[in-house]
Amino acid sequence: MAEPREFPYPNFAFRVKIGNDDENAILAGFQEVSGLGAEVAVSEYRAGNSKENVPQKVMGLGKTADVTLKRGVIGAINLFEWTKAVRDGDRSQDQYFKTVVIKLMAEDRSTAVLEWKLLNARPMKYTAPALNGKSSDVAVEELVLSAENIQMTAA
């Protein structure tokens, strides 16, 4: 449970659950999650007969930012298969829209302190790792998700 405290939680302990996957049975965890966020568009409007010479701010539609997940290549092709199912319009295997849950864990890694839920998420971009015969870096694949809505709760 998130509790107000004097120092912030570290960002290196988190878990990602995609769809109905069991977060304890994940083959490989993600190295990085970025882009969590939401925004509300604001429009300006001023009636021609307004006595004030300033526009009013009118709230517009909300928007969820695209989220990027990165993980080391382990031989599992589930991220690419999900991207392919969306690209091909294959809705037959419940692979199209998924709920993605991202949990920020406490230092002991046993309890979640905050949770973000991406609702009706689908992949919009898959990037395979850059391959270089002269490098010793880990091969990292990247998945960019587009979600219809985001929820944040104290776990």
N, C-alpha and C positions, 0 to 999 in steps of 0.2 A: 504494500500500500504506500502510495506517495505521501510523504509527510514533509511539511515545510522544515527546512533545516538551513544551517549557515553556509554550507558548501554544496555545490552542485553534484549531481550524480555523474559518474564517468560515462563516456559514450562508447566504450569498447565492449560492453556486455549487452548483447541483444539477441533476440530470437525472431525468426521469420517463419510464419506458417502460411502456406499457400493452399487455398481450398480446403479439402478434407484431409490433407496430409497431417499425420501425427507429428507434432513438433519434436517429440522425443525419438522419432525414427528417421530423422533427416539424415541423408547420406553425407551431405556436406553443408556446413553453415555458410552464410553469406559473409563476405569480408567487409562489405560496405553497403549502406543504405543511404541514399541522398535524395533530396527534393521533396520531403514530406512538407506539405503546406496547403493552404487554401487562401483564396482572396475573394473579395466582393467588388464588382465593378461599380463605379460611381459615375453617374451622368450629371451634367449641369443643365439646368432648365431655368429660363427666365421668361415669364409672360410679358408680352409687349406693353401691357398697361400697368405693370408693377411700379409701385412708387419708389422702390429701392433699385439702385443701379448695380445690383449684384445678383448673380444667379443662385438658385436654390440647388442643393445637392440632393439628388434622387438616387436611392439605392437600386442597384441593378441585379443582375444574376450573379450567383456564386460560382466559383470555379475551383476545381481541385488540381493541384500541380501534378505534373508527371513525376513518377518516382523511379529511381534507378537502383537496381540491385546488382551487386557484383559478387562473384564467387569463383574460387579456383576450379579449374576443369578437373573432374574426377571420373569422367567416362559416362556419367548419367546424361541422357539426352532429353529429360523431361521438360526443360525450359524451351528447347527448340521445338519439341513436339507440340507444346501448347501454342507457341507462335505460329507453327504451321497450321494447326487446327483453326486458328482465328483467320489466318491469311486465306485458307481454302474455304472458309465459311462452314466448317464441319461442326454442327451443333449436336450431333447425334450422341456423343459420349460425355456430355456434361463437362466439356473442356473449354467452353467459350468464356463465360463470365465466372470469376471466382472472387471470393473474399480473401483478402490478404491481411494477416494480423502481424503487426510488428510490436514486439514487447521490449521495452528498456528494462534491463534486469538490475537489481541491487548488486552491491559489491560481492555478496556471497553467491550470486548467480542462482539462488534457489527461489527467489520471489521477484515478481514483476512489479515495477513501481509506476510505469505509465504504459499505455497501450494505444496504438493507432490502428484503426480498421479502415482498409480501403475497400469500398463496396463496389461491386460490379467491375472489378478490375480485369483488364485484358492487356496482353502484350502488344506494344506498338512498334517495338524495335528489339531485335536480338543482334548482338555483336559477338562474334567469335574472337578468341584471343589473337593478338598480333604474334606471329611466329618469327623467331629470329635465332638462327643457328649459333650466333656469337654471344647470346645473352644467357644468364642463369636465372632470370626472373621466373616467377610462377605464372603459368598460363591462366589468365582470368577471362571469364566470359561475362557479358553484361546483358541485362534485360531491362528495358524501359517499359513501365506500366502506365496505362491511362486508366484512371478510376472515375466513376461518376460522382462519388462522394467520399468524404473522409470523416471519421469520428475519432475523438480523442477522449480517453477516460483514464482516471486513476485506477490502477489495477488493484 
